[in-house]
Amino acid sequence: MWIAKNWKDYEIIDTSTGEKLERFGKYLLVRPDPQVIWSTKKEHRGWKQKNAHYHRSKQGGGNWEFIDLPKQWDIHYGDLTFCLKPFNFKHTGIFPEQATNWDWFSAKIKKANRPIKVLNLFAYTGGATLAAASAGASVTHVDASKGMVNWAKENAAASGLSDRPIRWLVDDCMKFVERELRRGNTYDAIIMDPPSYGRGPKGEIWKIEDAIYPLVQQCSKLLSKNPLFFLINSYTTGLAPSVLTYMLSLELKRYDGIITADEIGLPVTNTNLVLPCGASCRFSID
């Protein structure tokens, strides 16, 4: 398992009965997590002294209970700054487990010692974009949500990266990739973090089981002759690491590269165990 263990401003303190107790900076949040199927005693004081609690509804969705939480606050990961705020369906604007991937590809970008063009699809609030730009890459950031792209720009400004070569695009990822192919553009690295289900800016429906392989096929054609890496993340349980490996192996077999896949996870302070948080597949030329 690849573990995001270098955080100082974030930790999972404890987990029990479908929930996790997390620290984002100095604030404690309780949020649901479907992986937490065990029931253990909630002895840590944070369970009672939390700053906010997201309650799931049996009808779907849920709502925040705010106890003592600002509308927005910052946390840091190395030189990166993230502006957090609670919004729909339990999210805060960051997936902390992805830090293990940020560390991996940042090291590759720095070691490459050449200009690297990165395409970040389903780029959300820009964690991977900021990490790649901070490492020295030029980045094309694509997300279907204008709000998410604006939030990513806020994070870039807070991290002192506003002057870096980043293209911010609100677009449907597949349509953008198809246009880039027609234009003859290429990228040295591709990152994609697709949701299980979503809609594009014009109502386009995205369902990962149907759409991920055609997208990987098209993206493989966007790679330059000397690619550095290709990274896929998945939070869908049906897409196991071996499935991600199979897809990339089919589409990138023309390159003499290495493909590895594994679960990603976050350490839990109270138990010294690791909470699984999805899977990633990495292709690289080493």
N, C-alpha and C positions, 0 to 999 in steps of 0.2 A: 504494500500500500504506500502511496505517496502522501506524506503528511505535511500539512502546513503548520510547521512548528516554530516559526521565527517571529510570530506576532508578539508585540509588547502591549499594544492598545486594545487587544481583543483576546477573549478566552471563553471557552465553554467551561463553566464551573461545575455543572452537574446536569444529569438527565434522569427523567423518570416519568412514567405514565403518559407517554405521548408528548412530552414537553422537554425543552432544554432551557437552562438558566445560563444566560450569556452576559458577559461584560463587554460593552462597547465604550472604551475610554473609562470614564468614571461612572457610567450609568449601567444599571442592571435591568435586563429585559428577559421576560419569560415568553417564549414563542413555541408553537407546536412544531413537531417533527415526526413524520410518519415512521421513521426508522426506529424511534424509541418505543419498543414494544414491551419493555420490562417495567416492572413496578418495584421501585426501591424507596426507602425512607427519604423524604425531603428534609434532611437535617440541616443543610446549610442555611444560614440566616437570610441569604439573598432571596430565597423563595418567598419569604414574608416581607422583605424590605426592598422589593423590586421597584423600579421607577415606572415601568409600564408592562402590561400583560396583554398579549393578543389571544383572544378567546375564539376558538373554532366553533362554527355553528353546525349542527347536525343537518341543516338544510343546504350546507355548502357555504364557503366563504367564512366570514367572521367579522370581528370588530376589535379595535384597540380600546383598552382601559388605561387611560393616562393618569398616573399618580403624581409623579414629579419629574417630568421629562420636557426639555426644551423642544421647540419646533424644529430646530436644526442644531447640530453640533459636529465637531471634527474629530476624526481619529487619524493616526499616521501608521504607515508601513514603510520603514526606511525613510527615504526622502519624499515619499508620496503622501499626499493629504486627501482625505475623502470627507466630503460634506454629507453627513447622514441625516435622514429624516424619516420617520415612520410613514409608510403609505400603504396602499391597498394590498390585501392578502399578505399580511405579516412581514413584508419586506422593509428593509432599512436603506437600501441603495448599495449594498455590497455583499458579495459572496466570499467570505474570508478564506474558505478552503482553496480558492483559486490562487492564493499566494504561492502555493507550491509550484504551480505552472509558471507564474510570473518569474520566480527565481530561476527556473529551468531555462526558459527562452531568453531571459535577459542575459544570462551568462553566455549563451550561444551568439547573441547579437554582438556583444562586446568582443568575444573571441574571434568573430568573423573578420574583423579589421577591414571591412569594405562597406560601401553603402548598402543598406538593407531596406527594401520596401516591404511593408507588412500590410496585409488586408485583414481587418478585424470585423467579422460578421456577427450579427446579433450582439452588438458591442455594449449594450446596456449603459451603465453609468461610467464606463471607461477604464476599469481597473487594468485590463490587459493593454489597452491603448496607452495609458500613462506609463506602465512598466516598460513597454517597448520603446516609447519615445524617450524616456529617461535613459534607456540603455544606448540610445543613439540612432534608432531607426526612424524612417519616415513612415507614417501610418495613415491608412485610409480607414476611417471609423464609420461603419454603416449600421444603422438601427432604424426600424420602422416607426419608432415613437419619437416625435419631436421633443417631447418632454424629457425623455431619457438622454437624447443628444445634448440638449441644453444643460442638463444636470452634469453630463460628462465634461462639458466645457467649463462649468463651475469648478469641478475637481481639477481640471488642468490648470486653471488660473490659481487655485489654492496651492497647487504643487509647484508653481513657478514654471510651468511648461507651455504657457500660452504662445510663446514665440517659436515653439518647435514645429517642424513640418508635419502637421496633422490636418487631414481633410475631414471635415465633419459633414456627413451625409444622412439625410432622412430618406430612406428608400426601402423597398422590398428587396431582401437580400438576393433572391434568385434572379429577379429582373435586373438588378445591378450587375451581377456576375455575367449574365448573358450580354448586356451592353458592353461590358469591359472586353469580353471575347471578340465582339464585333469590332471594337476599336483597336484590337491587337495589343492591349496592355497586359503586362505580366507582373507578378509579384514574387519576391524571394521567400516569403513566408505567409502562411494563412492560418488564422485562428477563427474557430467558430464555436459558439456557445449557444446552440439552438434550444428554444423552449420546447416542451412537449406539445404545446398547442398555442397558437397565436394568430394574430391578424396583421396584415400589412397596412400601410398608410391609406390604401384605397379599399380596404375590406378583404384583401386576399387572405385566404385561409391557409394556415400552416399546421400540418399534422406530422409530427416527426417521423413516425413509422413509414409514411408514404413519401415524404419529401426529402429525407436526409440523404439517401443514396443518389438520387438524381443531382442533388446539389454538390455532393462530393465529386461525382463524375465531372461536372462542369468546372468546379474549382481546380481539379487536377490539371485541367487544360490551361489554367491561368498561371501555373507555376513557371518560373523562369528556367532557363537551361541549367542553372546552378542554384537550385533551391536550398534554403537553410533548414526550414522545418515546416511541418503541418501539424496542427493541434486541433483535436475535436474533444469537446466536453459533452457529457450527457448526464442528465438527472433522471432519465427514464429507465426504470428497472428492467424493461425488456431489452434494452440495448446494453448488454453486458460488455466488459472489456474485450472479450474474444470476438464479439460481433463487430465492434469498432475496428479491431485489428484486421478482420476479414475484409471489411470495406476498403480500408486504406491499402491493404496488400494487393487487392484486385486493381486498384486505380493507379497506384504508384510503383508498380513492378518494373517500369522502365528505368527507374532510378536505382542506383546502387546505394540504398539507404537502410537504416535500421528502424524498425517499427516495434514499439513497446506499448503495452496498455495495462492499466491497473485501476483499482479503486483509488479515490482520493479521500482524505479524511482530516479531521481536526481532533487534537488531543483533548481529553476531558480531565480537568484538574483533580476533581474529587476522587476519581477511580484509577487514574493513570492508564486508562484505556483509550481507544480511538473510536470516534463516531464516524461511520462511513457517510460520505456526502456526494455520491455519484461516482462516475468513472471518467477517465481521460485516456486518449490514445495519442501517442506522439510519434511522428515520423521525423527523422533528421538524417543529415549527411554528416557523419563523424569522421 
